[in-house]
Amino acid sequence: MPKRLTGREKAQQMLRYANTGDYLRGLRMKKGFTLAALSDKVGVSINFLSELERGLKAPGDQLVEDLAKLYGIDSSEIYRRLGRIPETATTELEKSPQFQKLLIELNQNKKLTKKEKKGIYDEVYNSFRSLIKEMEAEKRR
């Protein structure tokens, strides 16, 4: 059962949805799409897209991925604006005891500052991106 939001958390969520809607409207307009054209491209009703852009609704993971692909952006930008983690990432975390252990230990370590923790996260991410680039370069050879 999902955690019940406090009034403050609900207000923050509504603000994130509104800001994300503005962002998505800007991307749509930049591409020159009408709501009707976007509806045809992503298979979602015009009404839902309108509510999404007005911050009244939040997109599901599939729509986030479809919009990101259509707009040529990284889906993580939309998830970040929504304050949400994609379901696939949550599932991956649940299947990875090593990653769970890392996050738990980082969270519980009182000797590390927020800045140091962020540095560790950045290092892990940058190592991952480097590995992916190496793998892609290897495939091209």
N, C-alpha and C positions, 0 to 999 in steps of 0.2 A: 504494500500500500504506500503510495507517495506521501512524503512528508507534507503536512499542512503548513501553508505559508502564513507568517505573521503579516500584519497590516503593512509594515515597512517593507518586508520582502515582496509582497504583492505589488506595492507601488514601484519598487525597483524593477520588478519584472515587467510591469506595464511600460515603464520608461524605456527599458531595453527593447521591447517589442515595437514601440513607436519609433525609436531611433533606427532600428533595423528596417522597419517599413519605409522610412525616409530614404535610407541607403539603397534599398532595393528599387524604389521608385526612380531614384536618380540613375541607377544602372539601366533600368528599362528605357528611360527617356533618352539616355546617352546612345543606346542602341537603336532608337527610333521606333520601338515597338509600341503598339497600342495594347491595352489590356486584352482586347480580343485576339490579337496576333499572338501575344504571350500565352494566352489560354490555349490556343491551338498547338503551340510548340511544346508546352509542358503537360497538357492534358488535365488542367485544373480549371474550375469554373471562373468566369470573370468576377463573379461576386466574391469568391474566396480570395482571389488575387487583390481585389479592391480592399477587402477587410485586412489582408496581410499588409498592404502598403499603408494603411491607416493605423496600423499597430493594434488592431482588434483581434487578430489571430496570429498564431505562430506556425511556421511551416514544419512539416514532418521531415525526417532525415532524407527521404527520397527526393522531395521537392527541393531541399537545400542543395543536394548534389546536382539535380537537373538545372537549377538556376545558375549555380556556380559554373557548370560546364557551358551553358548557353552564353553567360556573360564573360567567360574567359577569366574567371578569378578562382582563387583557392577557396574551397568550401570552408576551410578553417576560419576564414574572415567572417563568414556569416554566423558560424557557430559561436565565435568569440563575441560578436555583437549581441547574440541571443543569450549569452551567458550559459551555454549548454554544451554538453559533450555528446558527440554522435553515439548512437546505440552500438555501432560496430566497435568503437573504442572501449566502451564499457564492457562489452562481451569479451574483447581481447584481454582486458585487464582481469576479468573474472577467470580466464583460462591460464593466466600467467602468474604462478606463485612467486617467481623471481621478481617480477615487476611490483607485485603487491608488497613483497618484503622490502624492496628498495623504498617505496613510497612510505610505508609504515615507519621504517627506521629513520628516514629523513624527517618525517613529521615529528617523531618522538625525540629526536636529538636536540636537546636544549642548548648545546654549545654552538650550533650553527645559527648564524643570523639569517634573516630573510634574503639578504643580498647574496650570501654564500649559497643558500639553497637554490636561488634563482641561477647562480653560476653553475651549479651542478646540473640543473635541468637543461640549461643552455648547452653545456658540454655533451650531455647525453644526446640531445637533439642534433647538435652539429656533427657528432660522431656518426649518428644514424644517416644524416644527409650525405656525409662523405662516403660512407659505405655504399649507399644507393648510387651515387655518381660513379664510383669505381665499378660497380656491377654493370651499370649501363655502358660505360666505356669498354668494358671487357666483352660485352655482347656485340658491340660494333666492330670489334677486331676480327 
